[in-house]
């Protein structure tokens, strides 16, 4: 006889207390294998696929897509042990479609006692590929439920069964459509083989706004009309946009808001800045890339300069333990860098950046940036930084006063590199100039140390040969 086990939302580490369900990967009746991913959730740090530690048949799911669940809340229940259709010989016969159901062995795996790996994070499961999931189908088919009216872009319509799966891969695209009551079956994707992209959804929403339509809860207007109640007038528009838009501070946006607020509350920060002639650094990069081999990125060179500067001024590679009233100085540099994504601002961390050369740094920056944009960063890749590099020049701005990435002690900001008049070797010339800014925790050092760090960085930018002394 099967035993029903409850799988709860696990502790995903790094102090995370809740997660939002982005996409269910199984349905009730599916057969799952041990360590098979069953749900994709979004935490305050990353998108994570959560594997189930039990093998068996899914009997219930808890929480709709978009719902937030605390750690320890039930996710689903799994019947472990003898399969539900084991007593029915016809269950192993070919279904109506003519294809025999595939045996995953889930029943034999749990025949004696309930077994599970206990590993609930992706990358820590069994090495074998999970068995293909199948659904336990009843022998008789219930009558199809009548179509229900739904609301799409402010207009009532009757939902029709889809001819096939909606061509959408990204769970973020599905959620954007769901939050705005947009039926994806109404769209024609511009991606490969008709794949619906985020740009397609955003275009449809803009088109609906231009027509005066707005997302509403399904059936709200129809219910009010049927009850004889006056319909609420449309909100006043300002420049074609709704008069008020509210966005919940949750997920990545909420985590960023909490961290920045805490940084401002706890850290007595100060900022200093300097203009530097980056002409020689740009020439050095051009020469490196002309010599063959993998291309070296500018941010990798700046990161290499940062690690060399931190070796000279280790006070800035530290944190303050407020409870112990101690400054904790690190012997390694885990370099964070700011990356803007569709989910908001995230700070991936390059581990042991001090031990990497420019080529290795270039590759790691590229890997983490791609993972950040795809929402594939793990909590471990977003935490543990000791110093942060913020290249806000990519936004076309010259300067900024960065907010320290709590609990670190400093952040280096880099503006855009643009041609400007500059006195070079006693004569006025057009040079490639960049503004560098350093925000630092005044508890870990005084202005002399911060100024020395920033001046060394500027010297390396202006004369890259200065780095040769530390190589």
PyMOL commands that set and color helices and strands:
alter all, ss='L'
color gray80, all
select helices_A, chain A and resi 89-92+106-109+171-179+184-186+192-194+198-210+220-226+251-266+279-290+298-312+314-316+353-355+358-374+379-382+392-395+447-462+464-470
alter helices_A, ss='H'
color red, helices_A
select strands_A, chain A and resi 3-8+18-24+31-32+36-42+47-52+56-61+68-70+74-80+149-152+155-158+237-238+241-242+269-277+318-321+326-329+335-341+344-350+387-391+410-414+418-424+427-441
alter strands_A, ss='S'
color yellow, strands_A
deselect
rebuild
show_as cartoon
